[in-house]
């Protein structure tokens, strides 16, 4: 009887609010950025930065600490895709970490827009394939 109960029991979850993988990721990222930036300028690109930083409540704080400790020639870029039909505003906490915004809008010329959209679709397929 105990054997059947154990098979049907829900999997155990971590009781800690820290997600182990996220903490390791941020620590490793910091070590790499620190090491490389001593010899070379570094550009770090984080695709879909909102998704990255909102994995857990602590992720933002971990990343903020990383930014505050970094020195040297390091540029960190974060992308964010916004639906043009949405009234969604930028997250205030993200604005603190990434104070400069570059807005890329679709072209208004219909001929250029078709070309732009097809290139965007190709790029998105390539990115999804790489993920």
MDAnalysis code that builds the backbone (N, CA, C; Angstrom):
import MDAnalysis as mda
import numpy as np

u = mda.Universe.empty(393, n_residues=131, atom_resindex=np.repeat(np.arange(131), 3), trajectory=True)
u.add_TopologyAttr("name", ["N", "CA", "C"] * 131)
u.add_TopologyAttr("resid", np.arange(1, 132))
u.add_TopologyAttr("resname", ["UNK", "UNK", "UNK", "UNK", "UNK", "UNK", "UNK", "UNK", "UNK", "UNK", "UNK", "UNK", "UNK", "UNK", "UNK", "UNK", "UNK", "UNK", "UNK", "UNK", "UNK", "UNK", "UNK", "UNK", "UNK", "UNK", "UNK", "UNK", "UNK", "UNK", "UNK", "UNK", "UNK", "UNK", "UNK", "UNK", "UNK", "UNK", "UNK", "UNK", "UNK", "UNK", "UNK", "UNK", "UNK", "UNK", "UNK", "UNK", "UNK", "UNK", "UNK", "UNK", "UNK", "UNK", "UNK", "UNK", "UNK", "UNK", "UNK", "UNK", "UNK", "UNK", "UNK", "UNK", "UNK", "UNK", "UNK", "UNK", "UNK", "UNK", "UNK", "UNK", "UNK", "UNK", "UNK", "UNK", "UNK", "UNK", "UNK", "UNK", "UNK", "UNK", "UNK", "UNK", "UNK", "UNK", "UNK", "UNK", "UNK", "UNK", "UNK", "UNK", "UNK", "UNK", "UNK", "UNK", "UNK", "UNK", "UNK", "UNK", "UNK", "UNK", "UNK", "UNK", "UNK", "UNK", "UNK", "UNK", "UNK", "UNK", "UNK", "UNK", "UNK", "UNK", "UNK", "UNK", "UNK", "UNK", "UNK", "UNK", "UNK", "UNK", "UNK", "UNK", "UNK", "UNK", "UNK", "UNK", "UNK", "UNK", "UNK"])
u.atoms.positions = np.array([
    [0.819, -1.192, 0.000],
    [0.000, 0.000, 0.000],
    [0.866, 1.260, 0.000],
    [1.932, 1.278, 0.793],
    [2.819, 2.435, 0.831],
    [3.457, 2.696, -0.522],
    [3.751, 1.626, -1.251],
    [4.406, 1.762, -2.541],
    [3.523, 2.543, -3.513],
    [2.231, 2.275, -3.535],
    [1.326, 2.986, -4.430],
    [1.174, 4.445, -4.015],
    [1.173, 4.692, -2.745],
    [1.040, 6.057, -2.253],
    [2.226, 6.903, -2.689],
    [3.426, 6.373, -2.593],
    [4.623, 7.127, -2.962],
    [4.657, 7.438, -4.449],
    [4.192, 6.520, -5.276],
    [4.190, 6.761, -6.720],
    [3.242, 7.889, -7.098],
    [2.141, 7.990, -6.399],
    [1.137, 8.994, -6.741],
    [1.332, 10.310, -6.001],
    [2.271, 10.362, -5.092],
    [2.504, 11.587, -4.320],
    [3.070, 12.677, -5.218],
    [2.744, 13.903, -4.900],
    [3.254, 15.045, -5.670],
    [4.755, 15.173, -5.447],
    [5.493, 15.632, -6.469],
    [6.938, 15.793, -6.305],
    [7.258, 16.827, -5.232],
    [8.370, 16.626, -4.564],
    [8.794, 17.559, -3.523],
    [9.231, 18.874, -4.143],
    [8.989, 19.961, -3.448],
    [9.416, 21.285, -3.915],
    [10.406, 21.848, -2.924],
    [11.250, 22.721, -3.415],
    [12.192, 23.390, -2.519],
    [11.442, 24.326, -1.595],
    [11.856, 24.359, -0.363],
    [11.186, 25.252, 0.584],
    [11.815, 26.643, 0.578],
    [13.003, 26.774, 0.019],
    [13.693, 28.057, -0.010],
    [13.079, 28.966, -1.063],
    [13.040, 30.265, -0.780],
    [12.529, 31.211, -1.766],
    [13.586, 31.522, -2.828],
    [14.830, 31.147, -2.581],
    [15.899, 31.345, -3.557],
    [15.853, 30.203, -4.558],
    [15.851, 30.539, -5.816],
    [15.931, 29.510, -6.833],
    [17.403, 29.248, -7.065],
    [17.829, 28.065, -6.775],
    [19.235, 27.700, -6.801],
    [19.892, 28.029, -8.139],
    [19.271, 27.647, -9.234],
    [19.860, 27.871, -10.551],
    [20.046, 29.358, -10.854],
    [19.120, 30.183, -10.443],
    [19.223, 31.619, -10.704],
    [20.387, 32.235, -9.941],
    [20.551, 31.836, -8.710],
    [21.647, 32.370, -7.903],
    [22.989, 31.962, -8.510],
    [23.098, 30.704, -8.906],
    [24.329, 30.212, -9.549],
    [24.572, 30.967, -10.855],
    [23.518, 31.173, -11.628],
    [23.645, 31.882, -12.907],
    [24.190, 33.289, -12.699],
    [23.617, 34.034, -11.775],
    [24.049, 35.417, -11.546],
    [25.474, 35.455, -11.002],
    [25.807, 34.551, -10.108],
    [27.174, 34.507, -9.574],
    [28.180, 34.175, -10.674],
    [27.852, 33.200, -11.513],
    [28.753, 32.826, -12.611],
    [28.882, 33.967, -13.613],
    [27.771, 34.610, -13.914],
    [27.788, 35.742, -14.837],
    [28.679, 36.855, -14.303],
    [28.564, 37.149, -13.029],
    [29.397, 38.176, -12.408],
    [30.881, 37.819, -12.525],
    [31.224, 36.579, -12.222],
    [32.629, 36.157, -12.283],
    [33.184, 36.280, -13.695],
    [32.391, 35.878, -14.679],
    [32.841, 35.966, -16.076],
    [33.003, 37.425, -16.488],
    [32.005, 38.251, -16.196],
    [32.085, 39.671, -16.568],
    [33.261, 40.358, -15.892],
    [33.471, 40.067, -14.628],
    [34.579, 40.662, -13.887],
    [35.921, 40.251, -14.487],
    [36.063, 38.975, -14.765],
    [37.320, 38.451, -15.297],
    [37.625, 39.004, -16.693],
    [36.641, 38.939, -17.578],
    [36.854, 39.374, -18.967],
    [37.028, 40.885, -19.044],
    [36.276, 41.638, -18.235],
    [36.349, 43.105, -18.319],
    [37.676, 43.662, -17.820],
    [38.480, 42.842, -17.154],
    [39.811, 43.298, -16.738],
    [40.746, 43.427, -17.938],
    [40.461, 42.652, -19.005],
    [41.325, 42.677, -20.192],
    [40.662, 43.316, -21.409],
    [39.339, 43.160, -21.524],
    [38.633, 43.602, -22.727],
    [37.316, 44.283, -22.350],
    [36.840, 45.180, -23.212],
    [35.481, 45.701, -23.021],
    [34.473, 44.567, -23.257],
    [33.368, 44.588, -22.544],
    [32.375, 43.518, -22.638],
    [31.007, 44.110, -22.946],
    [30.289, 43.450, -23.864],
    [28.894, 43.788, -24.132],
    [28.080, 42.541, -23.817],
    [27.153, 42.672, -22.884],
    [26.259, 41.576, -22.519],
    [24.867, 41.936, -23.006],
    [24.284, 41.050, -23.807],
    [22.929, 41.263, -24.321],
    [21.993, 40.262, -23.654],
    [20.934, 40.762, -23.039],
    [19.938, 39.903, -22.399],
    [18.629, 40.063, -23.157],
    [18.269, 39.005, -23.869],
    [17.027, 39.029, -24.629],
    [15.849, 38.852, -23.671],
    [14.803, 39.607, -23.892],
    [13.590, 39.562, -23.072],
    [13.933, 39.720, -21.596],
    [14.504, 40.861, -21.278],
    [15.032, 41.135, -19.938],
    [13.955, 41.058, -18.855],
    [12.721, 41.402, -19.194],
    [11.643, 41.299, -18.198],
    [11.449, 39.853, -17.761],
    [11.428, 38.969, -18.721],
    [11.255, 37.544, -18.412],
    [12.426, 37.036, -17.566],
    [13.627, 37.469, -17.899],
    [14.831, 37.062, -17.171],
    [14.794, 37.540, -15.723],
    [14.426, 38.782, -15.511],
    [14.474, 39.357, -14.166],
    [13.242, 39.051, -13.313],
    [12.184, 38.591, -13.932],
    [10.980, 38.292, -13.160],
    [10.778, 36.799, -12.936],
    [11.840, 36.016, -13.050],
    [11.731, 34.578, -12.790],
    [11.360, 34.314, -11.338],
    [11.853, 35.131, -10.460],
    [11.529, 35.017, -9.037],
    [11.670, 36.406, -8.424],
    [11.088, 36.617, -7.264],
    [11.211, 37.937, -6.627],
    [12.656, 38.318, -6.322],
    [13.509, 37.335, -6.108],
    [14.902, 37.615, -5.745],
    [15.794, 37.881, -6.962],
    [15.340, 37.489, -8.149],
    [16.191, 37.615, -9.336],
    [16.575, 39.068, -9.598],
    [15.621, 39.963, -9.482],
    [15.893, 41.381, -9.693],
    [16.965, 41.863, -8.719],
    [16.825, 41.498, -7.449],
    [17.788, 41.934, -6.428],
    [19.177, 41.364, -6.691],
    [19.243, 40.108, -7.101],
    [20.538, 39.501, -7.433],
    [21.207, 40.250, -8.582],
    [20.423, 40.549, -9.615],
    [20.970, 41.229, -10.788],
    [21.369, 42.660, -10.447],
    [20.573, 43.321, -9.630],
    [20.902, 44.688, -9.208],
    [22.229, 44.706, -8.440],
    [22.436, 43.732, -7.572],
    [23.706, 43.638, -6.834],
    [24.864, 43.411, -7.797],
    [24.649, 42.566, -8.804],
    [25.681, 42.319, -9.816],
    [26.063, 43.633, -10.486],
    [25.067, 44.413, -10.900],
    [25.345, 45.688, -11.574],
    [26.095, 46.659, -10.671],
    [25.731, 46.696, -9.411],
    [26.380, 47.624, -8.477],
    [27.827, 47.246, -8.191],
    [28.157, 45.971, -8.281],
    [29.522, 45.525, -7.996],
    [30.435, 45.596, -9.216],
    [29.855, 45.611, -10.415],
    [30.678, 45.596, -11.632],
    [31.444, 46.895, -11.815],
    [32.653, 46.756, -12.311],
    [33.478, 47.911, -12.663],
    [34.098, 47.640, -14.021],
    [34.558, 48.689, -14.645],
    [35.268, 48.522, -15.903],
    [34.362, 48.700, -17.105],
    [34.913, 48.396, -18.278],
    [34.200, 48.630, -19.535],
    [33.166, 47.538, -19.829],
    [32.005, 47.631, -19.187],
    [30.934, 46.650, -19.372],
    [29.667, 47.383, -19.794],
    [29.082, 46.951, -20.911],
    [27.819, 47.496, -21.395],
    [26.801, 46.368, -21.354],
    [25.688, 46.601, -20.673],
    [24.645, 45.582, -20.585],
    [23.402, 46.112, -21.281],
    [22.949, 45.362, -22.286],
    [21.765, 45.718, -23.059],
    [20.665, 44.714, -22.757],
    [19.466, 45.199, -22.575],
    [18.322, 44.316, -22.362],
    [17.242, 44.641, -23.363],
    [16.711, 43.618, -24.028],
    [15.647, 43.860, -24.999],
    [14.290, 43.573, -24.377],
    [13.309, 44.197, -24.962],
    [11.932, 44.036, -24.502],
    [11.041, 44.187, -25.718],
    [10.193, 43.209, -25.961],
    [9.281, 43.273, -27.097],
    [7.915, 43.692, -26.576],
    [7.404, 44.778, -27.137],
    [6.123, 45.320, -26.695],
    [5.141, 45.230, -27.849],
    [3.968, 44.722, -27.569],
    [2.901, 44.676, -28.557],
    [2.417, 46.103, -28.794],
    [2.409, 46.528, -30.043],
    [2.028, 47.903, -30.368],
    [0.577, 48.199, -29.983],
    [-0.258, 47.160, -29.912],
    [-1.666, 47.351, -29.564],
    [-1.883, 47.406, -28.058],
    [-0.848, 47.124, -27.310],
    [-0.955, 47.091, -25.859],
    [-0.658, 48.466, -25.267],
    [-1.338, 48.776, -24.179],
    [-1.081, 50.033, -23.466],
    [-0.088, 49.820, -22.337],
    [0.581, 48.699, -22.354],
    [1.521, 48.337, -21.295],
    [2.659, 49.354, -21.219],
    [2.937, 49.807, -20.018],
    [4.036, 50.744, -19.812],
    [5.240, 49.996, -19.278],
    [6.390, 50.633, -19.369],
    [7.599, 49.969, -18.906],
    [7.589, 49.837, -17.388],
    [8.182, 48.782, -16.930],
    [8.271, 48.481, -15.514],
    [9.235, 49.466, -14.862],
    [8.816, 50.110, -13.779],
    [9.653, 51.112, -13.106],
    [10.969, 50.524, -12.615],
    [10.928, 49.301, -12.117],
    [12.151, 48.676, -11.611],
    [13.131, 48.428, -12.758],
    [12.614, 48.046, -13.924],
    [13.497, 47.856, -15.077],
    [14.077, 49.179, -15.542],
    [13.298, 50.227, -15.453],
    [13.770, 51.547, -15.858],
    [14.928, 52.006, -14.981],
    [14.934, 51.597, -13.727],
    [16.049, 51.936, -12.836],
    [17.324, 51.235, -13.302],
    [17.206, 49.957, -13.667],
    [18.384, 49.205, -14.114],
    [18.808, 49.579, -15.527],
    [17.836, 49.848, -16.379],
    [18.101, 50.182, -17.778],
    [17.462, 51.539, -18.077],
    [18.144, 52.632, -17.721],
    [17.535, 53.961, -17.833],
    [17.414, 54.490, -19.263],
    [18.147, 53.939, -20.198],
    [18.111, 54.434, -21.573],
    [17.304, 53.479, -22.433],
    [16.393, 54.033, -23.226],
    [15.526, 53.225, -24.080],
    [15.691, 53.623, -25.530],
    [15.717, 52.630, -26.379],
    [15.704, 52.844, -27.824],
    [14.447, 52.161, -28.333],
    [13.556, 52.936, -28.903],
    [12.296, 52.387, -29.386],
    [12.396, 52.161, -30.887],
    [12.109, 50.951, -31.313],
    [12.138, 50.611, -32.732],
    [10.702, 50.358, -33.164],
    [10.209, 51.206, -34.048],
    [8.828, 51.089, -34.513],
    [8.816, 50.541, -35.935],
    [7.754, 49.810, -36.286],
    [7.631, 49.330, -37.668],
    [7.516, 50.506, -38.638],
    [7.946, 50.284, -39.847],
    [7.895, 51.327, -40.870],
    [6.454, 51.615, -41.276],
    [6.204, 52.834, -41.698],
    [4.853, 53.209, -42.111],
    [4.641, 53.013, -43.607],
    [5.703, 53.077, -44.397],
    [5.603, 52.840, -45.829],
    [5.253, 51.368, -46.052],
    [4.166, 51.110, -46.766],
    [3.649, 49.746, -46.933],
    [4.667, 48.804, -47.584],
    [5.385, 49.269, -48.597],
    [6.374, 48.417, -49.273],
    [7.519, 48.048, -48.336],
    [8.002, 49.031, -47.615],
    [9.082, 48.762, -46.675],
    [8.599, 47.901, -45.503],
    [7.346, 48.099, -45.120],
    [6.781, 47.346, -44.003],
    [6.707, 45.853, -44.319],
    [6.327, 45.505, -45.544],
    [6.262, 44.094, -45.946],
    [7.648, 43.469, -45.860],
    [8.641, 44.167, -46.378],
    [10.021, 43.679, -46.328],
    [10.504, 43.571, -44.883],
    [10.193, 44.576, -44.096],
    [10.602, 44.602, -42.685],
    [9.972, 43.449, -41.917],
    [8.663, 43.218, -42.146],
    [7.962, 42.126, -41.463],
    [8.517, 40.761, -41.852],
    [8.820, 40.574, -43.134],
    [9.367, 39.275, -43.550],
    [10.756, 39.056, -42.948],
    [11.561, 40.103, -42.876],
    [12.881, 39.979, -42.248],
    [12.736, 39.700, -40.756],
    [11.779, 40.356, -40.124],
    [11.521, 40.128, -38.702],
    [11.103, 38.678, -38.452],
    [10.234, 38.139, -39.298],
    [9.806, 36.742, -39.158],
    [10.983, 35.786, -39.320],
    [11.833, 36.044, -40.309],
    [13.023, 35.204, -40.507],
    [13.938, 35.263, -39.290],
    [14.149, 36.458, -38.778],
    [15.008, 36.621, -37.598],
    [14.429, 35.909, -36.380],
    [13.111, 36.011, -36.198],
    [12.468, 35.343, -35.059],
    [12.589, 33.821, -35.180],
    [12.443, 33.291, -36.396],
    [12.606, 31.842, -36.600],
    [14.030, 31.425, -36.269],
    [14.991, 32.228, -36.675],
    [16.399, 31.927, -36.412],
    [16.675, 31.942, -34.909],
    [16.133, 32.927, -34.224],
    [16.334, 33.022, -32.776],
    [15.682, 31.842, -32.067],
    [14.471, 31.479, -32.480],
    [13.785, 30.340, -31.861],
    [14.547, 29.051, -32.124],
    [15.105, 28.915, -33.305],
    [15.895, 27.731, -33.637],
    [17.138, 27.653, -32.756],
    [17.774, 28.804, -32.504],
    [18.981, 28.838, -31.679],
    [18.679, 28.569, -30.212],
    [17.479, 28.930, -29.773],
    [17.108, 28.696, -28.368],
    [16.915, 27.221, -28.164],
])
